[in-house]
Amino acid sequence: MRGLACRLLAWGRSLFARIALVYLSGLLLLSVAVAWLAISQFDQLSRELQQRQEVGLADNLARVMRPALTEGANSAAARQTARHILAINPSLSLYVLDADGRVIADYAQPSCGIGSRVERDALEALLGESPMLPVMASSPCGGAPGIFSVARIRYGSADRSGYLYADLNKTSQASMVAMLRTSSITRTLVAAGGLAVLISGLLGLVWFALLTRRFSRLTAAVQRFAQGQWQARLDDPGRDELGRLGEAFNHMAGTIEAQVRALRETDRQRRELVANLSHDFRTPLTSLRGNVEHLLERDDLPVEERRRRLVGVLDNASRLTRLAQQLSTLARLDAYDSPLQCEAFSLAELAHDIVGKFQDQARQAGVTLAVEVDPGLPWVEADLGLIDRALANLIDNALRATPADGRVCLWAEAEEKTVRVGVSDDGVGIAPEELPLVTQRFHRTRDSRARGEGSGLGLSIVREIGERHGARLTIDSRPGRGTTVDFRLARADRDGAR
């Protein structure tokens, strides 16, 4: 019982119950107002028809009473004649008024209207040529204004002018009640009105149920989403206002789901970063420590052995320096609030400087390192430090992927609004299935893993530097035939204006 009461209480608080209550209350009030208006108009119509039908009644009665009225309005003959008339129509009230509308004779028993006044304007309005019916006047005996019939008369020995006033209010009320009780039209209208109200109520409730069901579906989807079901969506939300709300929820849910995925991916990358950094730092540090300890323990090492150990120390130190620089660049790229330090500079000069830095590494690897840049190449506007790092990463990757007797080339060419710059090599290339992954952080190709080289940060740094400059990284690679990586930079005038 308590559970049923709780469910009823919850239903009473629902949107459907509230809307239904407001709708049914409004429908009931409207029905009452329409019924009251219809009854009042029926009453007016009844009075109009009654008055229109009886408008000549006073004239007929005046002709009947004319001989008796010559003796006086309150004469015995006049009262006798009036009693005969009222006996025939007991609901009729009959009065004689003077020229000012004052009652001078009341033929009812008992009389109650002597001395009261009837509005003369109403009398003259009904006696006019085309009166606007119903014409209402206050009853001589008091009460609400009602319909009447009036005729001009002459009465008394002095032949005074006056009015014969027939009060039809009781007759009209009786006819109205009779019509409401017995009229088939009234019954039909009442039945039709009741049926219309019932159908309107049912249709309204059905429509509200359909409307609130969509609200319920939206609420259920939101609740599922709040409980962690990130794929919860509203199917076919519709095109109305509620549908737009559903579309907004779907869009919001998709955005939040993408953000949750991004957060999870960021967390995964963070864990992977820690693991990779631990490995990438531990390997050269272990080798570095081993070489240094061996050098310290053995003072009698041959010169060649000592040199080999020192070269290993230098290589590992260079590897650690390179890794630290890459991490520093990543930190700067991840700081989105850190603006680019854009300036106009000569890409041709930068290309020759970078190639010069890598000539020793290329010579040791037996690889030809070339630069193909027109000295008159237009200047570009970009962050010089980041572009230097991007091109250095591309050359370093190319040198490591290119076997002896291979060739690596840093090139640049002018386009209409940009300058295209890239690095090409004829090295081992990248497998097609790995191309979409090589720009992800810490992803190393199979060849790189086999050589035990690289940190998996080079191309990801280049991609992010390009994105910060509004450029898209393009990679064209064929296994065994080499790789070309390029991007575009905005041109600038020598004074730095685009």
C-alpha positions as CSV (number, residue, x, y, z in Angstrom):
1,M,0.0,0.0,0.0
2,R,2.8,2.3,0.9
3,G,4.6,1.5,-2.4
4,L,1.5,2.3,-4.3
5,A,1.1,5.6,-2.5
6,C,4.8,6.4,-3.3
7,R,4.2,5.6,-7.0
8,L,1.1,7.7,-7.1
9,L,3.0,10.6,-5.4
10,A,5.8,10.2,-7.9
11,W,3.4,10.2,-10.8
12,G,1.7,13.3,-9.4
13,R,5.0,15.1,-9.5
14,S,5.7,14.0,-13.1
15,L,5.6,16.5,-15.9
16,F,2.7,14.6,-17.6
17,A,0.5,14.8,-14.5
18,R,1.2,18.6,-14.1
19,I,0.5,19.3,-17.8
20,A,-2.6,17.1,-17.7
21,L,-3.8,18.9,-14.6
22,V,-3.3,22.3,-16.1
23,Y,-4.9,21.3,-19.4
24,L,-7.9,19.6,-17.8
25,S,-8.4,22.6,-15.5
26,G,-8.2,25.0,-18.4
27,L,-10.6,22.8,-20.4
28,L,-13.0,22.7,-17.5
29,L,-12.9,26.4,-17.0
30,L,-13.3,27.0,-20.7
31,S,-16.3,24.6,-20.8
32,V,-17.9,26.4,-17.9
33,A,-17.3,29.8,-19.6
34,V,-18.7,28.6,-22.9
35,A,-21.7,27.0,-21.2
36,W,-22.4,30.2,-19.2
37,L,-22.1,32.2,-22.4
38,A,-24.3,29.8,-24.3
39,I,-27.0,29.9,-21.6
40,S,-26.9,33.7,-21.4
41,Q,-27.2,33.9,-25.2
42,F,-30.0,31.4,-25.2
43,D,-31.7,33.6,-22.5
44,Q,-31.2,36.7,-24.7
45,L,-32.5,34.8,-27.7
46,S,-35.5,33.6,-25.8
47,R,-36.3,37.1,-24.6
48,E,-35.9,38.4,-28.1
49,L,-38.1,35.8,-29.6
50,Q,-40.7,36.2,-26.8
51,Q,-40.7,40.0,-27.2
52,R,-40.8,39.9,-30.9
53,Q,-43.7,37.5,-30.7
54,E,-45.6,39.5,-28.0
55,V,-44.6,43.0,-29.2
56,G,-48.2,43.7,-30.4
57,L,-49.8,42.2,-27.2
58,A,-50.2,45.5,-25.5
59,D,-51.9,47.0,-28.6
60,N,-54.4,44.1,-28.6
61,L,-55.0,44.5,-24.8
62,A,-55.4,48.3,-25.2
63,R,-58.1,47.8,-27.8
64,V,-59.9,45.4,-25.4
65,M,-59.5,47.8,-22.4
66,R,-60.2,51.0,-24.3
67,P,-63.9,51.3,-23.3
68,A,-63.1,50.6,-19.7
69,L,-60.2,53.0,-19.6
70,T,-62.4,55.9,-20.6
71,E,-63.9,55.7,-17.1
72,G,-60.4,55.8,-15.6
73,A,-57.3,53.6,-15.1
74,N,-58.5,52.5,-11.7
75,S,-62.2,52.3,-12.5
76,A,-64.2,49.1,-11.7
77,A,-64.7,48.5,-15.4
78,A,-61.0,48.6,-16.1
79,R,-60.1,46.3,-13.2
80,Q,-62.9,43.9,-14.2
81,T,-61.5,43.7,-17.7
82,A,-58.0,43.3,-16.5
83,R,-59.0,40.4,-14.2
84,H,-60.5,38.6,-17.2
85,I,-57.3,39.1,-19.2
86,L,-55.1,37.9,-16.3
87,A,-57.3,34.9,-15.7
88,I,-56.5,33.8,-19.3
89,N,-52.7,34.5,-18.9
90,P,-51.8,34.4,-15.1
91,S,-48.1,34.9,-15.8
92,L,-48.8,38.3,-17.3
93,S,-48.5,41.5,-15.2
94,L,-50.5,44.5,-16.5
95,Y,-50.0,48.2,-15.5
96,V,-51.2,51.6,-16.6
97,L,-48.5,54.3,-16.8
98,D,-48.9,58.0,-17.1
99,A,-47.0,60.0,-19.7
100,D,-43.9,60.1,-17.6
101,G,-43.8,56.3,-17.0
102,R,-45.1,56.4,-13.5
103,V,-47.4,53.5,-12.5
104,I,-50.9,54.7,-11.8
105,A,-52.7,51.4,-11.9
106,D,-51.5,47.9,-11.0
107,Y,-54.0,45.1,-11.8
108,A,-52.1,42.4,-10.0
109,Q,-53.4,41.0,-6.7
110,P,-51.9,42.1,-4.5
111,S,-50.7,45.3,-6.3
112,C,-47.0,46.2,-5.7
113,G,-46.1,48.7,-8.4
114,I,-48.2,51.8,-7.6
115,G,-46.0,54.9,-7.8
116,S,-42.9,53.2,-9.3
117,R,-41.4,54.5,-12.5
118,V,-40.5,52.7,-15.7
119,E,-37.8,54.1,-18.0
120,R,-39.5,56.2,-20.6
121,D,-36.6,55.8,-23.0
122,A,-37.2,52.1,-23.0
123,L,-40.9,52.6,-23.7
124,E,-40.2,54.9,-26.6
125,A,-37.5,52.6,-27.9
126,L,-39.9,49.7,-28.2
127,L,-42.5,51.9,-29.7
128,G,-40.1,53.1,-32.4
129,E,-40.2,51.9,-36.0
130,S,-37.4,49.3,-35.9
131,P,-36.5,48.6,-32.3
132,M,-33.3,46.6,-31.5
133,L,-34.7,43.6,-29.6
134,P,-34.7,42.7,-26.8
135,V,-35.6,46.0,-25.2
136,M,-35.3,45.7,-21.4
137,A,-36.9,47.7,-18.6
138,S,-37.0,47.4,-14.9
139,S,-40.2,45.8,-13.5
140,P,-42.5,48.1,-11.6
141,C,-42.5,45.6,-8.8
142,G,-38.7,45.5,-8.7
143,G,-36.3,42.8,-9.7
144,A,-33.9,42.4,-12.7
145,P,-34.8,44.2,-16.0
146,G,-37.0,42.2,-18.3
147,I,-38.9,42.3,-21.5
148,F,-42.3,43.9,-21.9
149,S,-44.9,45.0,-24.4
150,V,-46.3,48.6,-24.4
151,A,-49.0,50.5,-26.2
152,R,-50.0,54.2,-26.1
153,I,-53.5,54.7,-24.5
154,R,-55.9,57.5,-23.5
155,Y,-57.6,57.1,-20.2
156,G,-60.0,58.9,-17.9
157,S,-62.6,61.5,-18.5
158,A,-59.8,64.1,-19.1
159,D,-58.5,61.9,-21.9
160,R,-55.0,61.8,-20.6
161,S,-52.2,60.1,-22.6
162,G,-50.3,57.2,-21.0
163,Y,-49.1,53.7,-21.6
164,L,-50.5,50.2,-21.1
165,Y,-47.5,48.2,-19.9
166,A,-47.5,44.4,-20.1
167,D,-44.6,42.8,-18.1
168,L,-43.5,39.7,-20.0
169,N,-40.5,38.8,-17.7
170,K,-42.3,35.9,-15.9
171,T,-43.5,34.6,-19.2
172,S,-40.0,34.7,-20.8
173,Q,-38.4,33.0,-17.8
174,A,-41.0,30.2,-17.9
175,S,-40.5,29.8,-21.6
176,M,-36.7,29.7,-21.2
177,V,-36.9,27.1,-18.5
178,A,-39.3,25.1,-20.6
179,M,-37.0,25.3,-23.7
180,L,-34.0,24.2,-21.7
181,R,-35.9,21.2,-20.3
182,T,-37.8,20.1,-23.4
183,S,-35.9,21.4,-26.5
184,S,-34.3,18.8,-28.6
185,I,-31.9,21.4,-29.9
186,T,-30.8,22.2,-26.3
187,R,-30.3,18.5,-25.6
188,T,-28.3,18.0,-28.8
189,L,-26.1,21.0,-28.1
190,V,-25.5,19.9,-24.5
191,A,-24.7,16.3,-25.7
192,A,-22.4,17.7,-28.5
193,G,-20.7,20.0,-26.1
194,G,-20.1,17.3,-23.6
195,L,-18.8,14.9,-26.3
196,A,-16.5,17.7,-27.6
197,V,-15.1,18.3,-24.2
198,L,-14.6,14.6,-23.6
199,I,-12.9,14.1,-27.0
200,S,-10.7,17.2,-26.5
201,G,-9.7,16.0,-23.1
202,L,-8.8,12.5,-24.3
203,L,-6.9,13.8,-27.4
204,G,-5.1,16.3,-25.2
205,L,-4.0,13.6,-22.7
206,V,-2.9,11.4,-25.6
207,W,-0.9,14.2,-27.1
208,F,0.7,15.1,-23.8
209,A,1.5,11.5,-23.2
210,L,3.4,11.3,-26.5
211,L,5.1,14.6,-25.8
212,T,6.2,13.6,-22.3
213,R,7.3,10.2,-23.5
214,R,9.9,12.0,-25.6
215,F,10.9,13.9,-22.5
216,S,11.1,10.6,-20.7
217,R,13.3,9.1,-23.4
218,L,15.6,12.1,-23.2
219,T,15.7,11.9,-19.4
220,A,16.5,8.2,-19.6
221,A,19.4,8.9,-22.1
222,V,20.8,11.6,-19.9
223,Q,20.6,9.4,-16.8
224,R,22.4,6.5,-18.6
225,F,25.0,8.9,-19.7
226,A,25.4,10.3,-16.2
227,Q,25.9,6.7,-15.0
228,G,28.9,6.3,-17.2
229,Q,27.3,4.8,-20.4
230,W,29.1,7.2,-22.7
231,Q,27.5,5.8,-25.8
232,A,24.0,6.7,-24.6
233,R,22.3,8.7,-27.4
234,L,18.8,9.8,-28.3
235,D,17.6,8.0,-31.5
236,D,15.7,10.1,-34.0
237,P,15.2,13.2,-31.7
238,G,12.9,14.9,-34.2
239,R,12.9,18.4,-35.8
240,D,11.0,20.5,-33.3
241,E,12.2,22.3,-30.2
242,L,12.4,19.1,-28.2
243,G,14.2,17.5,-31.2
244,R,16.8,20.3,-31.2
245,L,17.3,19.7,-27.5
246,G,17.9,16.0,-28.2
247,E,20.3,16.9,-31.0
248,A,22.1,19.3,-28.6
249,F,22.4,16.5,-26.0
250,N,23.7,14.0,-28.6
251,H,26.3,16.6,-29.7
252,M,27.2,17.4,-26.1
253,A,27.4,13.7,-25.3
254,G,29.6,13.0,-28.3
255,T,31.9,15.9,-27.3
256,I,32.2,14.6,-23.7
257,E,32.7,11.1,-24.9
258,A,35.5,12.3,-27.1
259,Q,37.0,14.3,-24.3
260,V,36.8,11.2,-22.0
261,R,38.5,9.1,-24.7
262,A,41.2,11.9,-25.0
263,L,41.7,11.9,-21.3
264,R,42.1,8.1,-21.2
265,E,44.4,8.3,-24.2
266,T,46.4,11.0,-22.5
267,D,46.6,8.9,-19.3
268,R,47.7,5.9,-21.4
269,Q,50.3,8.1,-23.2
270,R,51.5,9.4,-19.8
271,R,52.1,5.9,-18.5
272,E,53.7,4.9,-21.8
273,L,55.8,8.1,-21.7
274,V,57.1,7.3,-18.2
275,A,57.9,3.7,-19.3
276,N,59.6,4.8,-22.6
277,L,61.5,7.6,-20.9
278,S,62.7,5.1,-18.2
279,H,63.9,2.8,-20.9
280,D,65.4,5.5,-23.2
281,F,67.3,7.1,-20.3
282,R,68.3,3.8,-18.7
283,T,69.9,2.3,-21.8
284,P,72.4,5.0,-22.6
285,L,73.0,5.7,-18.9
286,T,73.8,2.0,-18.3
287,S,76.2,2.0,-21.3
288,L,77.7,5.3,-20.2
289,R,78.3,4.1,-16.7
290,G,79.7,0.8,-17.9
291,N,82.2,2.6,-20.2
292,V,83.3,5.1,-17.5
293,E,83.7,2.4,-14.9
294,H,85.8,0.3,-17.2
295,L,88.0,3.3,-18.0
296,L,88.4,4.0,-14.3
297,E,89.3,0.5,-13.4
298,R,91.8,-0.2,-16.3
299,D,94.6,2.3,-16.5
300,D,96.5,0.0,-18.9
301,L,93.9,-0.1,-21.7
302,P,95.2,0.1,-25.2
303,V,94.7,3.4,-27.0
304,E,92.2,1.9,-29.4
305,E,90.2,0.3,-26.7
306,R,90.2,3.5,-24.7
307,R,89.2,5.5,-27.8
308,R,86.4,3.1,-28.5
309,R,85.1,3.4,-24.9
310,L,85.3,7.2,-25.1
311,V,83.4,7.2,-28.4
312,G,80.7,5.2,-26.7
313,V,80.5,7.7,-23.9
314,L,80.2,10.5,-26.3
315,D,77.5,8.7,-28.4
316,N,75.4,8.0,-25.3
317,A,75.9,11.6,-24.0
318,S,74.7,12.8,-27.4
319,R,71.8,10.5,-27.3
320,L,70.8,11.8,-23.9
321,T,71.2,15.4,-25.1
322,R,69.1,14.7,-28.1
323,L,66.4,13.1,-25.9
324,A,66.4,16.0,-23.5
325,Q,66.1,18.5,-26.4
326,Q,63.1,16.5,-27.8
327,L,61.4,16.5,-24.4
328,S,62.0,20.2,-24.0
329,T,60.4,20.8,-27.5
330,L,57.5,18.6,-26.5
331,A,56.9,20.5,-23.3
332,R,56.9,23.8,-25.3
333,L,54.5,22.4,-27.8
334,D,52.2,21.1,-25.1
335,A,52.0,24.5,-23.5
336,Y,49.3,25.8,-25.8
337,D,49.2,29.1,-24.0
338,S,52.9,29.7,-25.1
339,P,52.7,31.8,-28.3
340,L,54.9,31.1,-31.3
341,Q,57.9,33.5,-31.6
342,C,57.2,34.2,-35.3
343,E,59.7,36.2,-37.3
344,A,60.7,36.6,-40.9
345,F,63.9,34.6,-41.8
346,S,65.7,33.1,-44.8
347,L,64.8,29.4,-45.1
348,A,67.8,29.0,-47.5
349,E,70.3,30.2,-44.9
350,L,68.6,28.0,-42.2
351,A,68.8,24.9,-44.5
352,H,72.5,25.4,-45.1
353,D,73.2,25.9,-41.4
354,I,71.3,22.7,-40.4
355,V,73.0,20.6,-43.1
356,G,76.3,21.8,-41.9
357,K,75.6,20.6,-38.4
358,F,74.9,17.1,-39.7
359,Q,77.7,16.7,-42.2
360,D,80.0,14.9,-39.6
361,Q,77.2,12.4,-38.7
362,A,76.5,11.8,-42.4
363,R,80.1,11.3,-43.2
364,Q,80.5,8.8,-40.4
365,A,77.4,6.9,-41.7
366,G,78.7,7.0,-45.3
367,V,75.7,8.9,-46.4
368,T,75.7,11.9,-48.8
369,L,73.9,14.8,-47.2
370,A,72.9,17.5,-49.7
371,V,70.8,20.7,-49.8
372,E,68.8,21.9,-52.8
373,V,67.5,25.4,-52.1
374,D,67.5,28.3,-54.4
375,P,69.4,31.2,-52.8
376,G,66.6,33.6,-54.0
377,L,64.0,31.5,-52.1
378,P,61.4,33.8,-50.5
379,W,61.6,34.4,-46.8
380,V,59.1,32.7,-44.5
381,E,57.5,33.8,-41.3
382,A,57.5,31.2,-38.6
383,D,59.1,30.3,-35.2
384,L,62.7,30.0,-36.2
385,G,63.6,27.7,-33.2
386,L,60.8,25.3,-33.8
387,I,61.4,25.1,-37.6
388,D,65.1,24.5,-36.9
389,R,64.1,21.6,-34.6
390,A,61.6,20.2,-37.1
391,L,64.1,20.1,-40.0
392,A,66.9,18.7,-37.7
393,N,64.6,15.9,-36.6
394,L,63.7,15.1,-40.2
395,I,67.4,14.9,-41.2
396,D,68.4,12.9,-38.1
397,N,65.6,10.4,-38.9
398,A,66.6,10.2,-42.6
399,L,70.3,9.6,-41.8
400,R,69.4,6.8,-39.4
401,A,67.1,5.1,-41.9
402,T,69.5,5.4,-44.9
403,P,72.2,2.8,-45.4
404,A,75.8,3.5,-46.4
405,D,76.2,5.0,-49.9
406,G,72.7,6.4,-49.6
407,R,71.6,10.0,-50.1
408,V,69.6,12.5,-47.9
409,C,68.5,15.8,-49.3
410,L,67.0,18.9,-47.6
411,W,65.1,20.8,-50.2
412,A,62.7,23.8,-50.5
413,E,60.7,25.3,-53.3
414,A,58.6,28.5,-53.6
415,E,54.8,28.3,-54.3
416,E,52.3,31.0,-54.8
417,K,51.6,31.9,-51.2
418,T,53.8,29.4,-49.3
419,V,57.2,27.8,-49.3
420,R,57.3,24.0,-49.4
421,V,60.2,22.4,-47.5
422,G,61.0,18.8,-46.9
423,V,63.6,16.0,-46.5
424,S,64.0,13.1,-48.9
425,D,66.1,9.9,-48.5
426,D,66.6,6.6,-50.4
427,G,66.6,4.6,-47.2
428,V,64.6,1.6,-46.0
429,G,61.2,3.4,-46.2
430,I,58.1,2.8,-44.1
431,A,55.6,0.0,-44.4
432,P,52.1,1.2,-45.6
433,E,50.4,-0.1,-42.4
434,E,52.8,1.9,-40.3
435,L,52.4,5.2,-42.1
436,P,49.3,6.4,-40.0
437,L,51.2,5.6,-36.8
438,V,54.6,7.1,-37.4
439,T,53.6,10.6,-36.2
440,Q,52.3,9.3,-32.9
441,R,54.4,9.9,-29.9
442,F,56.8,7.1,-29.0
443,H,55.9,5.0,-32.0
444,R,58.9,3.4,-33.5
445,T,58.9,1.5,-36.8
446,R,60.0,-2.1,-36.9
447,D,63.4,-1.2,-38.5
448,S,64.0,1.4,-35.8
449,R,63.2,-1.1,-33.0
450,A,65.5,-3.6,-34.7
451,R,68.3,-1.1,-34.8
452,G,67.6,-0.2,-31.2
453,E,67.6,3.5,-32.2
454,G,65.3,6.4,-31.9
455,S,62.8,7.5,-29.2
456,G,59.7,7.6,-31.3
457,L,59.4,11.4,-30.8
458,G,61.0,12.8,-33.9
459,L,58.1,12.8,-36.4
460,S,55.5,13.5,-33.7
461,I,57.4,16.7,-32.9
462,V,57.6,17.6,-36.5
463,R,53.9,17.0,-36.9
464,E,53.0,19.2,-33.9
465,I,55.3,22.0,-35.0
466,G,53.6,21.9,-38.4
467,E,50.2,22.0,-36.8
468,R,51.2,25.0,-34.6
469,H,52.1,26.8,-37.8
470,G,48.8,25.7,-39.6
471,A,50.7,23.3,-41.8
472,R,49.9,19.6,-42.6
473,L,52.7,17.1,-42.6
474,T,52.9,15.0,-45.8
475,I,54.7,11.6,-45.8
476,D,55.4,9.7,-49.0
477,S,57.2,6.5,-48.5
478,R,57.9,3.2,-50.2
479,P,59.6,0.3,-48.5
480,G,63.1,-0.2,-49.8
481,R,63.0,3.0,-52.0
482,G,63.0,5.8,-49.5
483,T,60.8,8.4,-47.8
484,T,59.9,12.1,-48.4
485,V,58.5,14.2,-45.6
486,D,57.4,17.8,-46.2
487,F,55.2,20.7,-45.1
488,R,54.5,24.3,-46.1
489,L,55.3,27.6,-44.4
490,A,53.7,31.0,-45.1
491,R,55.8,33.4,-47.2
492,A,56.9,36.7,-45.7
493,D,58.6,39.9,-47.0
494,R,62.1,40.7,-45.9
495,D,60.7,43.3,-43.4
496,G,58.5,40.6,-41.8
497,A,55.2,41.5,-43.3
498,R,53.2,38.6,-44.8
